[in-house]
């Protein structure tokens, strides 16, 4: 897992949750961090912008998305995969 990707994703999620990055754990869920659906969409946009990637995410049907949002670790892993595809 790339520390740069992990750090940036945690920073984005912490910003959306109005928390310190140190409060965001890899096994945290967005729900447990207090991020609602609007916060999720804003997080996705921020991640896309930060890494210059397109996230295959359907906000209306998150369960049918190819982008795993089940935990912070899953999000970091998915972002890393998309960044590698861009390279």
C-alpha positions in Angstrom: 0.0 0.0 0.0 1.5 3.3 -1.1 1.9 5.7 1.9 1.3 8.7 -0.3 -2.0 7.4 -1.5 -3.0 6.2 1.9 -2.1 9.6 3.5 -4.0 11.6 0.9 -7.1 9.5 1.0 -7.2 9.7 4.8 -6.7 13.4 4.6 -9.7 13.8 2.2 -11.9 11.6 4.3 -10.9 13.3 7.5 -11.7 16.7 5.9 -15.2 15.5 5.0 -15.8 14.1 8.4 -14.4 17.2 10.1 -11.9 15.1 12.0 -8.2 15.0 12.4 -6.5 12.5 10.0 -5.2 10.6 13.1 -8.9 9.9 14.0 -9.4 8.1 10.7 -8.5 4.4 11.1 -8.1 2.0 8.2 -10.9 -0.2 9.5 -13.3 2.8 9.9 -16.4 2.9 7.8 -17.6 6.1 6.3 -20.8 5.8 8.4 -18.8 5.4 11.6 -16.9 8.6 10.7 -20.2 10.4 10.3 -20.0 10.8 6.5 -23.4 10.8 4.8 -24.2 10.2 1.2 -23.4 13.9 0.2 -20.1 13.7 2.1 -19.4 10.4 0.2 -20.0 12.1 -3.1 -17.8 15.1 -2.2 -15.1 12.7 -1.0 -15.2 10.8 -4.4 -14.9 14.1 -6.3 -12.0 15.2 -4.1 -10.3 11.8 -4.6 -10.8 12.1 -8.4 -9.3 15.6 -8.4 -6.4 14.7 -6.1 -5.3 11.7 -8.1 -6.5 12.7 -11.6 -8.6 9.5 -11.8 -12.1 8.6 -12.7 -13.9 6.6 -10.0 -16.4 4.1 -11.3 -19.0 5.0 -8.6 -22.7 5.1 -8.9 -24.0 7.3 -6.0 -27.5 6.1 -6.6 -26.5 2.4 -6.3 -23.3 2.2 -4.3 -23.8 -1.6 -3.8 -23.6 -2.0 -7.6 -20.4 0.0 -8.0 -17.0 -1.4 -8.8 -15.6 1.0 -6.2 -15.5 -0.5 -2.7 -16.5 1.9 0.0 -16.9 -0.6 2.8 -14.0 0.8 4.8 -11.2 3.3 4.6 -8.8 0.5 3.7 -11.0 -0.6 0.9 -11.2 2.9 -0.5 -7.4 3.3 -0.3 -6.9 -0.1 -2.1 -9.4 0.9 -4.8 -7.7 4.3 -5.4 -4.3 2.6 -5.6 -5.7 0.2 -8.3 -7.1 3.2 -10.3 -3.8 5.1 -10.0 -1.9 2.1 -11.3 -4.3 1.8 -14.3 -3.6 5.4 -15.1 0.2 4.9 -15.2 
